[in-house]
Amino acid sequence: MNTDEFKAVLQAADFMISNGEYELAQDMIVKAMQHLRIPSGEDAEEKANERLEIETELTRKYLKTKQLEGKTSSLNENLFMTTAVKTLIVCFIISLFLFLGVTAVRKKITRGVNKIEQSLSMSDMRKIKIEAMISRNPYLYYKAALIYEKQDDIENAIEQTEKALGLAPDNKAYIKKLKDLQARQASNMKK
């Protein structure tokens, strides 16, 4: 290959580098380096200088492609990490909003039940029973049992607590309340 052909190879390598085809540019540069010949003849010294310049330029281009290839892979890794971090942050924010929303709803429900409990009459008790039967919410049965207990209607309080336990058999508060109510009923029968 003569000097013009090597310059054409360098231009082609620049074009490939600008299009991000680093491996193709590297292959072309390596093949061009294999075609470099040791100069001989009368103008061997001048050709040796040209060969050295061409070899230096080819080596520089080859190293540039390696460096750019490394930067591209590290950019891809950084992009992946950035995307992963953004995804984690979004998931955290969503879960935080869900948690806060559930907590707020739970507080509102508790506040509402407490207000209802304070102003209940017997007709309201029937409404709670119906709501509990419809929604299958053991907490409403338990609240009804507490209201019956306050009115000294132990038999209905036990019945409501048993219904709550039927829906939530592992709830320790319901189990304890049932035992207390049964003990209270037994002590009332002894009197």
One Martini backbone bead per residue (centre of mass of N, CA, C, O) as a GRO file, in nm:
protein
  191
    1MET     BB    1   0.099   0.035   0.020
    2ASN     BB    2   0.046   0.357  -0.004
    3THR     BB    3   0.006   0.664   0.126
    4ASP     BB    4  -0.280   0.718   0.012
    5GLU     BB    5  -0.408   0.457   0.118
    6PHE     BB    6  -0.359   0.517   0.418
    7LYS     BB    7  -0.522   0.781   0.423
    8ALA     BB    8  -0.788   0.642   0.346
    9VAL     BB    9  -0.799   0.464   0.595
   10LEU     BB   10  -0.808   0.697   0.801
   11GLN     BB   11  -1.073   0.820   0.696
   12ALA     BB   12  -1.244   0.569   0.733
   13ALA     BB   13  -1.195   0.548   1.037
   14ASP     BB   14  -1.322   0.818   1.110
   15PHE     BB   15  -1.602   0.748   1.005
   16MET     BB   16  -1.650   0.500   1.187
   17ILE     BB   17  -1.614   0.647   1.455
   18SER     BB   18  -1.849   0.854   1.411
   19ASN     BB   19  -2.056   0.587   1.393
   20GLY     BB   20  -1.951   0.365   1.619
   21GLU     BB   21  -1.745   0.160   1.454
   22TYR     BB   22  -1.490   0.034   1.618
   23GLU     BB   23  -1.425  -0.257   1.527
   24LEU     BB   24  -1.401  -0.199   1.225
   25ALA     BB   25  -1.171   0.007   1.252
   26GLN     BB   26  -0.970  -0.184   1.387
   27ASP     BB   27  -0.950  -0.393   1.162
   28MET     BB   28  -0.851  -0.198   0.943
   29ILE     BB   29  -0.593  -0.105   1.090
   30VAL     BB   30  -0.458  -0.382   1.122
   31LYS     BB   31  -0.443  -0.446   0.818
   32ALA     BB   32  -0.274  -0.198   0.742
   33MET     BB   33  -0.028  -0.274   0.925
   34GLN     BB   34   0.037  -0.539   0.765
   35HIS     BB   35   0.116  -0.360   0.492
   36LEU     BB   36   0.365  -0.272   0.609
   37ARG     BB   37   0.683  -0.184   0.491
   38ILE     BB   38   1.007  -0.224   0.455
   39PRO     BB   39   1.224  -0.018   0.344
   40SER     BB   40   1.387   0.018   0.020
   41GLY     BB   41   1.657   0.163  -0.117
   42GLU     BB   42   1.735   0.486  -0.185
   43ASP     BB   43   1.461   0.602  -0.019
   44ALA     BB   44   1.447   0.462   0.273
   45GLU     BB   45   1.450   0.694   0.477
   46GLU     BB   46   1.195   0.840   0.378
   47LYS     BB   47   1.010   0.590   0.401
   48ALA     BB   48   1.053   0.546   0.703
   49ASN     BB   49   0.921   0.810   0.792
   50GLU     BB   50   0.647   0.754   0.665
   51ARG     BB   51   0.596   0.489   0.813
   52LEU     BB   52   0.605   0.612   1.097
   53GLU     BB   53   0.369   0.807   1.060
   54ILE     BB   54   0.159   0.596   0.984
   55GLU     BB   55   0.192   0.417   1.231
   56THR     BB   56   0.121   0.636   1.436
   57GLU     BB   57  -0.160   0.702   1.325
   58LEU     BB   58  -0.277   0.417   1.348
   59THR     BB   59  -0.231   0.387   1.651
   60ARG     BB   60  -0.398   0.630   1.738
   61LYS     BB   61  -0.665   0.529   1.617
   62TYR     BB   62  -0.679   0.266   1.772
   63LEU     BB   63  -0.678   0.393   2.057
   64LYS     BB   64  -0.929   0.565   2.012
   65THR     BB   65  -1.126   0.331   1.972
   66LYS     BB   66  -1.079   0.202   2.247
   67GLN     BB   67  -1.162   0.446   2.416
   68LEU     BB   68  -1.448   0.484   2.298
   69GLU     BB   69  -1.548   0.202   2.366
   70GLY     BB   70  -1.519   0.236   2.674
   71LYS     BB   71  -1.706   0.481   2.704
   72THR     BB   72  -1.959   0.348   2.593
   73SER     BB   73  -1.980   0.123   2.806
   74SER     BB   74  -1.988   0.318   3.050
   75LEU     BB   75  -2.240   0.468   2.957
   76ASN     BB   76  -2.424   0.224   2.962
   77GLU     BB   77  -2.386   0.165   3.261
   78ASN     BB   78  -2.479   0.443   3.363
   79LEU     BB   79  -2.758   0.430   3.235
   80PHE     BB   80  -2.850   0.181   3.386
   81MET     BB   81  -2.810   0.293   3.672
   82THR     BB   82  -2.991   0.538   3.642
   83THR     BB   83  -3.247   0.380   3.579
   84ALA     BB   84  -3.249   0.210   3.836
   85VAL     BB   85  -3.262   0.444   4.036
   86LYS     BB   86  -3.520   0.573   3.930
   87THR     BB   87  -3.699   0.328   3.977
   88LEU     BB   88  -3.656   0.310   4.283
   89ILE     BB   89  -3.763   0.591   4.350
   90VAL     BB   90  -4.046   0.554   4.235
   91CYS     BB   91  -4.122   0.310   4.409
   92PHE     BB   92  -4.087   0.452   4.680
   93ILE     BB   93  -4.293   0.678   4.637
   94ILE     BB   94  -4.537   0.498   4.589
   95SER     BB   95  -4.522   0.342   4.858
   96LEU     BB   96  -4.547   0.590   5.036
   97PHE     BB   97  -4.826   0.682   4.939
   98LEU     BB   98  -4.970   0.422   5.010
   99PHE     BB   99  -4.908   0.422   5.310
  100LEU     BB  100  -5.029   0.700   5.375
  101GLY     BB  101  -5.312   0.636   5.270
  102VAL     BB  102  -5.375   0.396   5.454
  103THR     BB  103  -5.331   0.545   5.719
  104ALA     BB  104  -5.545   0.764   5.677
  105VAL     BB  105  -5.785   0.575   5.642
  106ARG     BB  106  -5.759   0.432   5.913
  107LYS     BB  107  -5.796   0.685   6.088
  108LYS     BB  108  -6.076   0.762   5.981
  109ILE     BB  109  -6.218   0.505   6.063
  110THR     BB  110  -6.157   0.518   6.364
  111ARG     BB  111  -6.288   0.791   6.414
  112GLY     BB  112  -6.569   0.712   6.311
  113VAL     BB  113  -6.619   0.479   6.508
  114ASN     BB  114  -6.590   0.644   6.768
  115LYS     BB  115  -6.826   0.837   6.711
  116ILE     BB  116  -7.041   0.622   6.686
  117GLU     BB  117  -7.004   0.490   6.965
  118GLN     BB  118  -7.096   0.747   7.131
  119SER     BB  119  -7.396   0.758   6.948
  120LEU     BB  120  -7.547   0.497   7.025
  121SER     BB  121  -7.808   0.289   6.943
  122MET     BB  122  -7.995   0.014   6.878
  123SER     BB  123  -8.035   0.077   6.576
  124ASP     BB  124  -7.730   0.105   6.523
  125MET     BB  125  -7.658  -0.185   6.591
  126ARG     BB  126  -7.803  -0.311   6.350
  127LYS     BB  127  -7.633  -0.170   6.137
  128ILE     BB  128  -7.365  -0.297   6.217
  129LYS     BB  129  -7.448  -0.587   6.166
  130ILE     BB  130  -7.507  -0.550   5.867
  131GLU     BB  131  -7.230  -0.445   5.784
  132ALA     BB  132  -7.074  -0.691   5.884
  133MET     BB  133  -7.217  -0.898   5.703
  134ILE     BB  134  -7.143  -0.763   5.434
  135SER     BB  135  -6.821  -0.705   5.479
  136ARG     BB  136  -6.667  -0.900   5.670
  137ASN     BB  137  -6.587  -0.735   5.940
  138PRO     BB  138  -6.445  -0.800   6.244
  139TYR     BB  139  -6.431  -0.515   6.372
  140LEU     BB  140  -6.738  -0.463   6.386
  141TYR     BB  141  -6.801  -0.693   6.576
  142TYR     BB  142  -6.618  -0.597   6.803
  143LYS     BB  143  -6.753  -0.324   6.849
  144ALA     BB  144  -7.028  -0.444   6.919
  145ALA     BB  145  -6.927  -0.596   7.167
  146LEU     BB  146  -6.839  -0.344   7.327
  147ILE     BB  147  -7.119  -0.219   7.342
  148TYR     BB  148  -7.260  -0.450   7.485
  149GLU     BB  149  -7.076  -0.443   7.731
  150LYS     BB  150  -7.155  -0.154   7.824
  151GLN     BB  151  -7.470  -0.269   7.844
  152ASP     BB  152  -7.460  -0.562   7.981
  153ASP     BB  153  -7.459  -0.761   7.710
  154ILE     BB  154  -7.293  -1.047   7.712
  155GLU     BB  155  -7.419  -1.240   7.509
  156ASN     BB  156  -7.388  -1.054   7.257
  157ALA     BB  157  -7.086  -1.005   7.292
  158ILE     BB  158  -7.002  -1.297   7.247
  159GLU     BB  159  -7.126  -1.334   6.968
  160GLN     BB  160  -6.960  -1.107   6.827
  161THR     BB  161  -6.679  -1.220   6.897
  162GLU     BB  162  -6.713  -1.491   6.751
  163LYS     BB  163  -6.749  -1.365   6.471
  164ALA     BB  164  -6.474  -1.228   6.464
  165LEU     BB  165  -6.315  -1.498   6.500
  166GLY     BB  166  -6.421  -1.631   6.238
  167LEU     BB  167  -6.259  -1.413   6.057
  168ALA     BB  168  -6.018  -1.384   6.304
  169PRO     BB  169  -5.858  -1.640   6.465
  170ASP     BB  170  -5.560  -1.486   6.541
  171ASN     BB  171  -5.676  -1.271   6.725
  172LYS     BB  172  -5.583  -1.176   7.041
  173ALA     BB  173  -5.800  -0.969   7.125
  174TYR     BB  174  -6.046  -1.150   7.075
  175ILE     BB  175  -5.969  -1.382   7.259
  176LYS     BB  176  -5.950  -1.218   7.521
  177LYS     BB  177  -6.240  -1.106   7.516
  178LEU     BB  178  -6.384  -1.379   7.525
  179LYS     BB  179  -6.269  -1.474   7.795
  180ASP     BB  180  -6.373  -1.235   7.962
  181LEU     BB  181  -6.676  -1.273   7.897
  182GLN     BB  182  -6.701  -1.564   8.001
  183ALA     BB  183  -6.614  -1.500   8.290
  184ARG     BB  184  -6.837  -1.293   8.341
  185GLN     BB  185  -7.073  -1.487   8.291
  186ALA     BB  186  -6.998  -1.692   8.512
  187SER     BB  187  -7.012  -1.487   8.750
  188ASN     BB  188  -7.313  -1.410   8.702
  189MET     BB  189  -7.432  -1.701   8.747
  190LYS     BB  190  -7.336  -1.735   9.049
  191LYS     BB  191  -7.520  -1.489   9.158
   0.00000   0.00000   0.00000
